Amino acid sequence: MKRLLPFIPILLLVVLNACSNLGSPTVPPNMSTAVIWTLTATMWTPTPTQTFNPNIPMMVNWLNADLSTANPLEWTLDAEYYVTNVTFPNVPNSSALVFRVDVHCECVNGSKCCIPERTFVVMMGSMKRNANTLMAQVPGGLHEVMVVCFEHKTQMGAVSASWQDVRDYLLGFLTGYQLGPRVIRTVAP
């Protein structure tokens, strides 16, 4: 009998609850519709996410610092490269982002060496040497990397690759032989 004592209150609550539902009032249709709309609205309400705010001046500074010390022979015989801007615009009609790097190229001795592909190679070298810093600064949702080449304030062209491929290259999962064919010459917006 003592073993059944703890179950008696639970049994009484179950019986009382069963009896109380017999005469439950009906909910008017307009009230149930309002409840459904409220539940639907809460499902549609966007959940705010943290906005990533990369330190763009810092990114430009460390890229330029690396470019100026990476290969002095290149600076004296080939070309000088300066990152002028880094932006993260949206891909048109999408929430995906583009990691855009604007690079000024100045050929040494008046030669014609500033081409988008060469600028992309130089930037990938700088990014690879600073992969950890880069990965900490880029926001999520990147779709592609675009390097835009400028010579004397004239846009020479742009080269892009998917962020996944560039990320894999920077982390050593993709070789230059694999990344090269995936790079596309494009027009910067």
mmCIF file of the C-alpha atoms, coordinates in Angstrom:
data_MODEL
# 
_entry.id   MODEL 
# 
loop_
_atom_site.group_PDB 
_atom_site.id 
_atom_site.type_symbol 
_atom_site.label_atom_id 
_atom_site.label_alt_id 
_atom_site.label_comp_id 
_atom_site.label_asym_id 
_atom_site.label_entity_id 
_atom_site.label_seq_id 
_atom_site.pdbx_PDB_ins_code 
_atom_site.Cartn_x 
_atom_site.Cartn_y 
_atom_site.Cartn_z 
_atom_site.occupancy 
_atom_site.B_iso_or_equiv 
_atom_site.pdbx_formal_charge 
_atom_site.auth_seq_id 
_atom_site.auth_comp_id 
_atom_site.auth_asym_id 
_atom_site.auth_atom_id 
_atom_site.pdbx_PDB_model_num 
ATOM 1   C CA . MET A 1 1   ? 0.000   0.000  0.000   1.00 0.00 ? 1   MET A CA 1 
ATOM 2   C CA . LYS A 1 2   ? 2.833   2.418  0.843   1.00 0.00 ? 2   LYS A CA 1 
ATOM 3   C CA . ARG A 1 3   ? 4.241   1.905  -2.640  1.00 0.00 ? 3   ARG A CA 1 
ATOM 4   C CA . LEU A 1 4   ? 1.003   3.129  -4.238  1.00 0.00 ? 4   LEU A CA 1 
ATOM 5   C CA . LEU A 1 5   ? 0.773   6.369  -2.192  1.00 0.00 ? 5   LEU A CA 1 
ATOM 6   C CA . PRO A 1 6   ? 3.019   8.439  -4.521  1.00 0.00 ? 6   PRO A CA 1 
ATOM 7   C CA . PHE A 1 7   ? 0.923   7.420  -7.554  1.00 0.00 ? 7   PHE A CA 1 
ATOM 8   C CA . ILE A 1 8   ? -2.445  8.426  -6.076  1.00 0.00 ? 8   ILE A CA 1 
ATOM 9   C CA . PRO A 1 9   ? -1.986  12.223 -6.590  1.00 0.00 ? 9   PRO A CA 1 
ATOM 10  C CA . ILE A 1 10  ? -0.865  11.658 -10.159 1.00 0.00 ? 10  ILE A CA 1 
ATOM 11  C CA . LEU A 1 11  ? -3.866  9.432  -10.809 1.00 0.00 ? 11  LEU A CA 1 
ATOM 12  C CA . LEU A 1 12  ? -6.217  12.082 -9.371  1.00 0.00 ? 12  LEU A CA 1 
ATOM 13  C CA . LEU A 1 13  ? -4.699  14.779 -11.600 1.00 0.00 ? 13  LEU A CA 1 
ATOM 14  C CA . VAL A 1 14  ? -5.162  12.614 -14.684 1.00 0.00 ? 14  VAL A CA 1 
ATOM 15  C CA . VAL A 1 15  ? -8.822  11.947 -13.794 1.00 0.00 ? 15  VAL A CA 1 
ATOM 16  C CA . LEU A 1 16  ? -9.522  15.636 -13.080 1.00 0.00 ? 16  LEU A CA 1 
ATOM 17  C CA . ASN A 1 17  ? -7.868  16.697 -16.300 1.00 0.00 ? 17  ASN A CA 1 
ATOM 18  C CA . ALA A 1 18  ? -9.949  14.200 -18.301 1.00 0.00 ? 18  ALA A CA 1 
ATOM 19  C CA . CYS A 1 19  ? -13.135 15.518 -16.719 1.00 0.00 ? 19  CYS A CA 1 
ATOM 20  C CA . SER A 1 20  ? -12.293 19.178 -17.325 1.00 0.00 ? 20  SER A CA 1 
ATOM 21  C CA . ASN A 1 21  ? -12.011 18.745 -21.112 1.00 0.00 ? 21  ASN A CA 1 
ATOM 22  C CA . LEU A 1 22  ? -15.614 17.605 -21.461 1.00 0.00 ? 22  LEU A CA 1 
ATOM 23  C CA . GLY A 1 23  ? -17.119 21.055 -21.501 1.00 0.00 ? 23  GLY A CA 1 
ATOM 24  C CA . SER A 1 24  ? -14.353 23.016 -23.212 1.00 0.00 ? 24  SER A CA 1 
ATOM 25  C CA . PRO A 1 25  ? -15.581 26.043 -25.155 1.00 0.00 ? 25  PRO A CA 1 
ATOM 26  C CA . THR A 1 26  ? -15.042 26.185 -28.922 1.00 0.00 ? 26  THR A CA 1 
ATOM 27  C CA . VAL A 1 27  ? -12.659 28.802 -30.332 1.00 0.00 ? 27  VAL A CA 1 
ATOM 28  C CA . PRO A 1 28  ? -14.220 31.226 -32.810 1.00 0.00 ? 28  PRO A CA 1 
ATOM 29  C CA . PRO A 1 29  ? -12.824 30.878 -36.357 1.00 0.00 ? 29  PRO A CA 1 
ATOM 30  C CA . ASN A 1 30  ? -11.578 34.466 -36.515 1.00 0.00 ? 30  ASN A CA 1 
ATOM 31  C CA . MET A 1 31  ? -9.537  33.956 -33.330 1.00 0.00 ? 31  MET A CA 1 
ATOM 32  C CA . SER A 1 32  ? -7.988  30.724 -34.615 1.00 0.00 ? 32  SER A CA 1 
ATOM 33  C CA . THR A 1 33  ? -7.109  32.494 -37.889 1.00 0.00 ? 33  THR A CA 1 
ATOM 34  C CA . ALA A 1 34  ? -5.403  35.291 -35.951 1.00 0.00 ? 34  ALA A CA 1 
ATOM 35  C CA . VAL A 1 35  ? -3.405  32.748 -33.966 1.00 0.00 ? 35  VAL A CA 1 
ATOM 36  C CA . ILE A 1 36  ? -2.323  30.964 -37.154 1.00 0.00 ? 36  ILE A CA 1 
ATOM 37  C CA . TRP A 1 37  ? -1.255  34.281 -38.757 1.00 0.00 ? 37  TRP A CA 1 
ATOM 38  C CA . THR A 1 38  ? 0.750   35.150 -35.665 1.00 0.00 ? 38  THR A CA 1 
ATOM 39  C CA . LEU A 1 39  ? 2.510   31.791 -35.734 1.00 0.00 ? 39  LEU A CA 1 
ATOM 40  C CA . THR A 1 40  ? 3.183   32.175 -39.458 1.00 0.00 ? 40  THR A CA 1 
ATOM 41  C CA . ALA A 1 41  ? 4.547   35.688 -38.936 1.00 0.00 ? 41  ALA A CA 1 
ATOM 42  C CA . THR A 1 42  ? 6.943   34.476 -36.264 1.00 0.00 ? 42  THR A CA 1 
ATOM 43  C CA . MET A 1 43  ? 8.235   31.807 -38.641 1.00 0.00 ? 43  MET A CA 1 
ATOM 44  C CA . TRP A 1 44  ? 8.780   34.432 -41.382 1.00 0.00 ? 44  TRP A CA 1 
ATOM 45  C CA . THR A 1 45  ? 10.454  36.944 -39.137 1.00 0.00 ? 45  THR A CA 1 
ATOM 46  C CA . PRO A 1 46  ? 14.138  36.982 -40.055 1.00 0.00 ? 46  PRO A CA 1 
ATOM 47  C CA . THR A 1 47  ? 16.567  36.063 -37.361 1.00 0.00 ? 47  THR A CA 1 
ATOM 48  C CA . PRO A 1 48  ? 19.219  38.738 -37.041 1.00 0.00 ? 48  PRO A CA 1 
ATOM 49  C CA . THR A 1 49  ? 22.744  37.528 -37.596 1.00 0.00 ? 49  THR A CA 1 
ATOM 50  C CA . GLN A 1 50  ? 25.933  39.181 -36.554 1.00 0.00 ? 50  GLN A CA 1 
ATOM 51  C CA . THR A 1 51  ? 27.345  41.430 -39.264 1.00 0.00 ? 51  THR A CA 1 
ATOM 52  C CA . PHE A 1 52  ? 30.996  40.740 -39.885 1.00 0.00 ? 52  PHE A CA 1 
ATOM 53  C CA . ASN A 1 53  ? 33.006  43.908 -40.177 1.00 0.00 ? 53  ASN A CA 1 
ATOM 54  C CA . PRO A 1 54  ? 36.460  43.196 -41.591 1.00 0.00 ? 54  PRO A CA 1 
ATOM 55  C CA . ASN A 1 55  ? 39.181  45.727 -40.918 1.00 0.00 ? 55  ASN A CA 1 
ATOM 56  C CA . ILE A 1 56  ? 39.709  46.787 -44.535 1.00 0.00 ? 56  ILE A CA 1 
ATOM 57  C CA . PRO A 1 57  ? 42.468  49.371 -43.923 1.00 0.00 ? 57  PRO A CA 1 
ATOM 58  C CA . MET A 1 58  ? 44.404  46.713 -42.015 1.00 0.00 ? 58  MET A CA 1 
ATOM 59  C CA . MET A 1 59  ? 43.921  44.229 -44.883 1.00 0.00 ? 59  MET A CA 1 
ATOM 60  C CA . VAL A 1 60  ? 45.190  46.778 -47.415 1.00 0.00 ? 60  VAL A CA 1 
ATOM 61  C CA . ASN A 1 61  ? 48.188  47.572 -45.188 1.00 0.00 ? 61  ASN A CA 1 
ATOM 62  C CA . TRP A 1 62  ? 49.310  43.977 -44.648 1.00 0.00 ? 62  TRP A CA 1 
ATOM 63  C CA . LEU A 1 63  ? 48.848  43.104 -48.321 1.00 0.00 ? 63  LEU A CA 1 
ATOM 64  C CA . ASN A 1 64  ? 50.913  46.148 -49.342 1.00 0.00 ? 64  ASN A CA 1 
ATOM 65  C CA . ALA A 1 65  ? 53.553  45.421 -46.712 1.00 0.00 ? 65  ALA A CA 1 
ATOM 66  C CA . ASP A 1 66  ? 53.894  41.897 -48.071 1.00 0.00 ? 66  ASP A CA 1 
ATOM 67  C CA . LEU A 1 67  ? 53.966  43.052 -51.701 1.00 0.00 ? 67  LEU A CA 1 
ATOM 68  C CA . SER A 1 68  ? 56.743  45.557 -50.991 1.00 0.00 ? 68  SER A CA 1 
ATOM 69  C CA . THR A 1 69  ? 59.014  43.012 -49.287 1.00 0.00 ? 69  THR A CA 1 
ATOM 70  C CA . ALA A 1 70  ? 58.085  39.765 -51.081 1.00 0.00 ? 70  ALA A CA 1 
ATOM 71  C CA . ASN A 1 71  ? 60.294  40.083 -54.150 1.00 0.00 ? 71  ASN A CA 1 
ATOM 72  C CA . PRO A 1 72  ? 62.555  43.143 -54.496 1.00 0.00 ? 72  PRO A CA 1 
ATOM 73  C CA . LEU A 1 73  ? 63.884  41.840 -57.824 1.00 0.00 ? 73  LEU A CA 1 
ATOM 74  C CA . GLU A 1 74  ? 60.347  41.938 -59.197 1.00 0.00 ? 74  GLU A CA 1 
ATOM 75  C CA . TRP A 1 75  ? 60.000  45.555 -58.066 1.00 0.00 ? 75  TRP A CA 1 
ATOM 76  C CA . THR A 1 76  ? 63.227  46.579 -59.806 1.00 0.00 ? 76  THR A CA 1 
ATOM 77  C CA . LEU A 1 77  ? 62.840  44.666 -63.081 1.00 0.00 ? 77  LEU A CA 1 
ATOM 78  C CA . ASP A 1 78  ? 59.145  43.839 -63.589 1.00 0.00 ? 78  ASP A CA 1 
ATOM 79  C CA . ALA A 1 79  ? 56.459  45.893 -61.864 1.00 0.00 ? 79  ALA A CA 1 
ATOM 80  C CA . GLU A 1 80  ? 55.350  47.426 -58.593 1.00 0.00 ? 80  GLU A CA 1 
ATOM 81  C CA . TYR A 1 81  ? 51.974  46.401 -57.189 1.00 0.00 ? 81  TYR A CA 1 
ATOM 82  C CA . TYR A 1 82  ? 49.892  48.330 -54.658 1.00 0.00 ? 82  TYR A CA 1 
ATOM 83  C CA . VAL A 1 83  ? 46.547  47.301 -53.244 1.00 0.00 ? 83  VAL A CA 1 
ATOM 84  C CA . THR A 1 84  ? 44.346  50.384 -53.392 1.00 0.00 ? 84  THR A CA 1 
ATOM 85  C CA . ASN A 1 85  ? 41.113  48.937 -52.022 1.00 0.00 ? 85  ASN A CA 1 
ATOM 86  C CA . VAL A 1 86  ? 39.467  45.823 -50.664 1.00 0.00 ? 86  VAL A CA 1 
ATOM 87  C CA . THR A 1 87  ? 35.669  45.517 -50.772 1.00 0.00 ? 87  THR A CA 1 
ATOM 88  C CA . PHE A 1 88  ? 33.039  42.849 -50.214 1.00 0.00 ? 88  PHE A CA 1 
ATOM 89  C CA . PRO A 1 89  ? 30.163  43.714 -52.588 1.00 0.00 ? 89  PRO A CA 1 
ATOM 90  C CA . ASN A 1 90  ? 27.204  41.395 -53.082 1.00 0.00 ? 90  ASN A CA 1 
ATOM 91  C CA . VAL A 1 91  ? 26.908  39.209 -56.123 1.00 0.00 ? 91  VAL A CA 1 
ATOM 92  C CA . PRO A 1 92  ? 24.044  40.760 -58.163 1.00 0.00 ? 92  PRO A CA 1 
ATOM 93  C CA . ASN A 1 93  ? 20.643  39.347 -57.127 1.00 0.00 ? 93  ASN A CA 1 
ATOM 94  C CA . SER A 1 94  ? 22.208  37.315 -54.336 1.00 0.00 ? 94  SER A CA 1 
ATOM 95  C CA . SER A 1 95  ? 23.286  37.479 -50.730 1.00 0.00 ? 95  SER A CA 1 
ATOM 96  C CA . ALA A 1 96  ? 26.672  35.940 -51.589 1.00 0.00 ? 96  ALA A CA 1 
ATOM 97  C CA . LEU A 1 97  ? 29.720  38.183 -51.392 1.00 0.00 ? 97  LEU A CA 1 
ATOM 98  C CA . VAL A 1 98  ? 32.649  38.902 -53.683 1.00 0.00 ? 98  VAL A CA 1 
ATOM 99  C CA . PHE A 1 99  ? 36.093  39.466 -52.168 1.00 0.00 ? 99  PHE A CA 1 
ATOM 100 C CA . ARG A 1 100 ? 37.272  42.236 -54.508 1.00 0.00 ? 100 ARG A CA 1 
ATOM 101 C CA . VAL A 1 101 ? 40.869  43.453 -54.424 1.00 0.00 ? 101 VAL A CA 1 
ATOM 102 C CA . ASP A 1 102 ? 41.749  46.518 -56.514 1.00 0.00 ? 102 ASP A CA 1 
ATOM 103 C CA . VAL A 1 103 ? 45.453  46.552 -57.403 1.00 0.00 ? 103 VAL A CA 1 
ATOM 104 C CA . HIS A 1 104 ? 47.472  49.318 -59.022 1.00 0.00 ? 104 HIS A CA 1 
ATOM 105 C CA . CYS A 1 105 ? 50.274  48.010 -61.204 1.00 0.00 ? 105 CYS A CA 1 
ATOM 106 C CA . GLU A 1 106 ? 53.130  50.150 -62.424 1.00 0.00 ? 106 GLU A CA 1 
ATOM 107 C CA . CYS A 1 107 ? 55.563  48.629 -64.910 1.00 0.00 ? 107 CYS A CA 1 
ATOM 108 C CA . VAL A 1 108 ? 59.235  49.431 -64.512 1.00 0.00 ? 108 VAL A CA 1 
ATOM 109 C CA . ASN A 1 109 ? 61.127  51.025 -67.423 1.00 0.00 ? 109 ASN A CA 1 
ATOM 110 C CA . GLY A 1 110 ? 57.931  51.787 -69.383 1.00 0.00 ? 110 GLY A CA 1 
ATOM 111 C CA . SER A 1 111 ? 57.236  48.179 -70.365 1.00 0.00 ? 111 SER A CA 1 
ATOM 112 C CA . LYS A 1 112 ? 53.736  46.769 -70.806 1.00 0.00 ? 112 LYS A CA 1 
ATOM 113 C CA . CYS A 1 113 ? 53.608  44.124 -68.081 1.00 0.00 ? 113 CYS A CA 1 
ATOM 114 C CA . CYS A 1 114 ? 50.403  44.968 -66.177 1.00 0.00 ? 114 CYS A CA 1 
ATOM 115 C CA . ILE A 1 115 ? 47.945  42.256 -67.089 1.00 0.00 ? 115 ILE A CA 1 
ATOM 116 C CA . PRO A 1 116 ? 45.151  40.917 -64.876 1.00 0.00 ? 116 PRO A CA 1 
ATOM 117 C CA . GLU A 1 117 ? 46.482  37.349 -64.809 1.00 0.00 ? 117 GLU A CA 1 
ATOM 118 C CA . ARG A 1 118 ? 49.941  38.438 -63.607 1.00 0.00 ? 118 ARG A CA 1 
ATOM 119 C CA . THR A 1 119 ? 48.339  40.681 -60.977 1.00 0.00 ? 119 THR A CA 1 
ATOM 120 C CA . PHE A 1 120 ? 46.194  37.756 -59.790 1.00 0.00 ? 120 PHE A CA 1 
ATOM 121 C CA . VAL A 1 121 ? 49.292  35.541 -59.458 1.00 0.00 ? 121 VAL A CA 1 
ATOM 122 C CA . VAL A 1 122 ? 51.104  38.211 -57.437 1.00 0.00 ? 122 VAL A CA 1 
ATOM 123 C CA . MET A 1 123 ? 48.068  38.690 -55.154 1.00 0.00 ? 123 MET A CA 1 
ATOM 124 C CA . MET A 1 124 ? 47.629  34.948 -54.627 1.00 0.00 ? 124 MET A CA 1 
ATOM 125 C CA . GLY A 1 125 ? 51.282  34.761 -53.581 1.00 0.00 ? 125 GLY A CA 1 
ATOM 126 C CA . SER A 1 126 ? 50.760  37.536 -51.041 1.00 0.00 ? 126 SER A CA 1 
ATOM 127 C CA . MET A 1 127 ? 47.534  36.008 -49.770 1.00 0.00 ? 127 MET A CA 1 
ATOM 128 C CA . LYS A 1 128 ? 49.141  32.565 -49.471 1.00 0.00 ? 128 LYS A CA 1 
ATOM 129 C CA . ARG A 1 129 ? 52.013  33.959 -47.394 1.00 0.00 ? 129 ARG A CA 1 
ATOM 130 C CA . ASN A 1 130 ? 49.391  35.574 -45.116 1.00 0.00 ? 130 ASN A CA 1 
ATOM 131 C CA . ALA A 1 131 ? 46.678  32.894 -45.253 1.00 0.00 ? 131 ALA A CA 1 
ATOM 132 C CA . ASN A 1 132 ? 45.948  32.859 -41.501 1.00 0.00 ? 132 ASN A CA 1 
ATOM 133 C CA . THR A 1 133 ? 45.512  36.641 -41.343 1.00 0.00 ? 133 THR A CA 1 
ATOM 134 C CA . LEU A 1 134 ? 43.338  36.570 -44.440 1.00 0.00 ? 134 LEU A CA 1 
ATOM 135 C CA . MET A 1 135 ? 41.090  33.780 -43.171 1.00 0.00 ? 135 MET A CA 1 
ATOM 136 C CA . ALA A 1 136 ? 40.511  35.693 -39.930 1.00 0.00 ? 136 ALA A CA 1 
ATOM 137 C CA . GLN A 1 137 ? 39.386  38.821 -41.809 1.00 0.00 ? 137 GLN A CA 1 
ATOM 138 C CA . VAL A 1 138 ? 37.148  37.553 -44.600 1.00 0.00 ? 138 VAL A CA 1 
ATOM 139 C CA . PRO A 1 139 ? 33.432  37.298 -43.816 1.00 0.00 ? 139 PRO A CA 1 
ATOM 140 C CA . GLY A 1 140 ? 31.350  34.193 -44.345 1.00 0.00 ? 140 GLY A CA 1 
ATOM 141 C CA . GLY A 1 141 ? 29.183  33.853 -47.416 1.00 0.00 ? 141 GLY A CA 1 
ATOM 142 C CA . LEU A 1 142 ? 31.938  34.543 -49.938 1.00 0.00 ? 142 LEU A CA 1 
ATOM 143 C CA . HIS A 1 143 ? 31.241  33.330 -53.435 1.00 0.00 ? 143 HIS A CA 1 
ATOM 144 C CA . GLU A 1 144 ? 34.279  34.460 -55.397 1.00 0.00 ? 144 GLU A CA 1 
ATOM 145 C CA . VAL A 1 145 ? 37.559  36.354 -55.279 1.00 0.00 ? 145 VAL A CA 1 
ATOM 146 C CA . MET A 1 146 ? 38.081  39.066 -57.884 1.00 0.00 ? 146 MET A CA 1 
ATOM 147 C CA . VAL A 1 147 ? 41.387  40.832 -58.480 1.00 0.00 ? 147 VAL A CA 1 
ATOM 148 C CA . VAL A 1 148 ? 41.003  43.997 -60.545 1.00 0.00 ? 148 VAL A CA 1 
ATOM 149 C CA . CYS A 1 149 ? 44.137  45.335 -62.241 1.00 0.00 ? 149 CYS A CA 1 
ATOM 150 C CA . PHE A 1 150 ? 44.640  49.076 -62.768 1.00 0.00 ? 150 PHE A CA 1 
ATOM 151 C CA . GLU A 1 151 ? 47.474  50.829 -64.581 1.00 0.00 ? 151 GLU A CA 1 
ATOM 152 C CA . HIS A 1 152 ? 47.640  54.611 -64.288 1.00 0.00 ? 152 HIS A CA 1 
ATOM 153 C CA . LYS A 1 153 ? 44.027  54.700 -63.029 1.00 0.00 ? 153 LYS A CA 1 
ATOM 154 C CA . THR A 1 154 ? 42.844  52.759 -66.089 1.00 0.00 ? 154 THR A CA 1 
ATOM 155 C CA . GLN A 1 155 ? 41.228  49.410 -65.469 1.00 0.00 ? 155 GLN A CA 1 
ATOM 156 C CA . MET A 1 156 ? 43.149  46.764 -67.381 1.00 0.00 ? 156 MET A CA 1 
ATOM 157 C CA . GLY A 1 157 ? 40.761  43.926 -66.548 1.00 0.00 ? 157 GLY A CA 1 
ATOM 158 C CA . ALA A 1 158 ? 39.842  41.534 -63.792 1.00 0.00 ? 158 ALA A CA 1 
ATOM 159 C CA . VAL A 1 159 ? 40.412  37.902 -62.944 1.00 0.00 ? 159 VAL A CA 1 
ATOM 160 C CA . SER A 1 160 ? 38.194  35.869 -60.649 1.00 0.00 ? 160 SER A CA 1 
ATOM 161 C CA . ALA A 1 161 ? 38.000  32.435 -59.110 1.00 0.00 ? 161 ALA A CA 1 
ATOM 162 C CA . SER A 1 162 ? 35.565  30.809 -56.738 1.00 0.00 ? 162 SER A CA 1 
ATOM 163 C CA . TRP A 1 163 ? 36.240  31.440 -53.064 1.00 0.00 ? 163 TRP A CA 1 
ATOM 164 C CA . GLN A 1 164 ? 36.225  27.690 -52.395 1.00 0.00 ? 164 GLN A CA 1 
ATOM 165 C CA . ASP A 1 165 ? 39.032  27.135 -54.906 1.00 0.00 ? 165 ASP A CA 1 
ATOM 166 C CA . VAL A 1 166 ? 41.069  30.099 -53.627 1.00 0.00 ? 166 VAL A CA 1 
ATOM 167 C CA . ARG A 1 167 ? 40.547  29.009 -50.017 1.00 0.00 ? 167 ARG A CA 1 
ATOM 168 C CA . ASP A 1 168 ? 41.685  25.479 -50.852 1.00 0.00 ? 168 ASP A CA 1 
ATOM 169 C CA . TYR A 1 169 ? 44.750  26.902 -52.661 1.00 0.00 ? 169 TYR A CA 1 
ATOM 170 C CA . LEU A 1 170 ? 45.654  29.139 -49.708 1.00 0.00 ? 170 LEU A CA 1 
ATOM 171 C CA . LEU A 1 171 ? 45.334  26.228 -47.279 1.00 0.00 ? 171 LEU A CA 1 
ATOM 172 C CA . GLY A 1 172 ? 47.399  23.909 -49.489 1.00 0.00 ? 172 GLY A CA 1 
ATOM 173 C CA . PHE A 1 173 ? 44.581  21.579 -50.556 1.00 0.00 ? 173 PHE A CA 1 
ATOM 174 C CA . LEU A 1 174 ? 44.772  22.759 -54.187 1.00 0.00 ? 174 LEU A CA 1 
ATOM 175 C CA . THR A 1 175 ? 47.938  23.296 -56.247 1.00 0.00 ? 175 THR A CA 1 
ATOM 176 C CA . GLY A 1 176 ? 48.654  26.117 -58.661 1.00 0.00 ? 176 GLY A CA 1 
ATOM 177 C CA . TYR A 1 177 ? 48.243  23.612 -61.500 1.00 0.00 ? 177 TYR A CA 1 
ATOM 178 C CA . GLN A 1 178 ? 44.710  22.914 -60.278 1.00 0.00 ? 178 GLN A CA 1 
ATOM 179 C CA . LEU A 1 179 ? 43.755  26.537 -59.545 1.00 0.00 ? 179 LEU A CA 1 
ATOM 180 C CA . GLY A 1 180 ? 45.089  27.953 -62.824 1.00 0.00 ? 180 GLY A CA 1 
ATOM 181 C CA . PRO A 1 181 ? 42.480  26.416 -65.163 1.00 0.00 ? 181 PRO A CA 1 
ATOM 182 C CA . ARG A 1 182 ? 39.683  27.490 -62.798 1.00 0.00 ? 182 ARG A CA 1 
ATOM 183 C CA . VAL A 1 183 ? 40.606  31.182 -62.984 1.00 0.00 ? 183 VAL A CA 1 
ATOM 184 C CA . ILE A 1 184 ? 38.421  33.279 -65.291 1.00 0.00 ? 184 ILE A CA 1 
ATOM 185 C CA . ARG A 1 185 ? 39.172  36.603 -66.943 1.00 0.00 ? 185 ARG A CA 1 
ATOM 186 C CA . THR A 1 186 ? 36.169  38.832 -66.387 1.00 0.00 ? 186 THR A CA 1 
ATOM 187 C CA . VAL A 1 187 ? 34.970  42.413 -66.335 1.00 0.00 ? 187 VAL A CA 1 
ATOM 188 C CA . ALA A 1 188 ? 34.747  44.104 -62.975 1.00 0.00 ? 188 ALA A CA 1 
ATOM 189 C CA . PRO A 1 189 ? 31.400  45.725 -62.207 1.00 0.00 ? 189 PRO A CA 1 
# 
